[in-house]
Amino acid sequence: MNELPYFAVLAQRHAWAEREYARLHADIVEARLTARARAQENSARKRAWVRDRVGGLVRPTPPAPYCARAAARPARPAGVVR
């Protein structure tokens, strides 16, 4: 990856450097895509493992807090402040 900027300058002048630059760039893109796919597979595997272990534990969601003052006010859009 460190050679890429140097080859970019040479690629403007020489055909062989242009081909080498394109090859290196393609290798970098392929390596990034492979690493991303591998990371997604690993995280999916970890999520499945945790879901299998903790699947029976379901926590109820707490009820929303009630505010009598807010419930007494009508919902209306904010007016223009002058």
C-alpha positions in Angstrom: 0.0 0.0 0.0 2.9 2.4 0.6 4.0 2.0 -3.0 0.7 3.2 -4.4 1.3 7.0 -4.3 4.8 6.5 -5.9 3.3 4.4 -8.7 0.6 6.9 -9.3 3.2 9.5 -10.3 5.0 7.0 -12.5 1.7 5.8 -14.0 1.3 9.2 -15.6 4.5 8.6 -17.5 5.0 4.9 -18.2 2.7 2.2 -19.4 4.3 -0.5 -17.2 3.8 1.6 -14.1 0.2 2.2 -15.0 -0.4 -1.5 -15.2 1.4 -2.1 -11.9 -0.6 0.7 -10.2 -3.9 -0.9 -11.5 -2.8 -4.3 -10.2 -1.8 -3.0 -6.8 -5.0 -1.0 -6.5 -7.1 -4.1 -7.4 -5.2 -6.2 -4.8 -6.0 -3.6 -2.2 -9.7 -3.4 -3.0 -9.9 -7.2 -3.1 -8.2 -7.5 0.3 -10.6 -4.9 1.8 -13.6 -6.7 0.5 -12.3 -10.0 1.7 -11.6 -8.6 5.2 -15.1 -7.0 5.3 -16.8 -10.3 4.4 -14.7 -12.2 6.9 -15.6 -9.7 9.7 -19.3 -9.9 8.8 -19.2 -13.7 9.0 -17.4 -13.6 12.4 -19.8 -11.1 13.8 -22.8 -13.1 12.6 -21.3 -16.2 14.2 -20.8 -14.4 17.5 -24.3 -13.0 17.4 -25.8 -16.4 16.8 -23.7 -17.9 19.7 -24.9 -15.2 22.1 -28.5 -15.5 20.9 -28.3 -19.3 21.5 -26.9 -18.8 25.0 -29.2 -15.9 26.1 -32.2 -16.7 24.0 -34.5 -17.7 26.9 -33.8 -14.5 28.8 -36.4 -11.9 27.7 -36.5 -8.8 29.7 -39.9 -6.9 29.7 -39.7 -3.3 28.6 -40.6 -0.9 31.3 -43.8 1.1 30.8 -43.4 4.7 29.5 -43.5 7.3 32.3 -46.8 9.1 32.6 -46.9 12.9 33.0 -50.3 14.4 33.8 -49.3 17.9 32.9 -48.1 16.9 29.4 -51.2 14.7 28.9 -53.5 17.7 29.7 -51.9 19.9 27.0 -53.1 19.5 23.5 -50.5 18.6 20.9 -50.0 21.5 18.5 -47.2 22.7 16.3 -44.9 25.4 17.6 -45.9 28.9 16.6 -43.7 31.6 15.2 -41.8 33.5 17.9 -41.9 37.3 17.5 
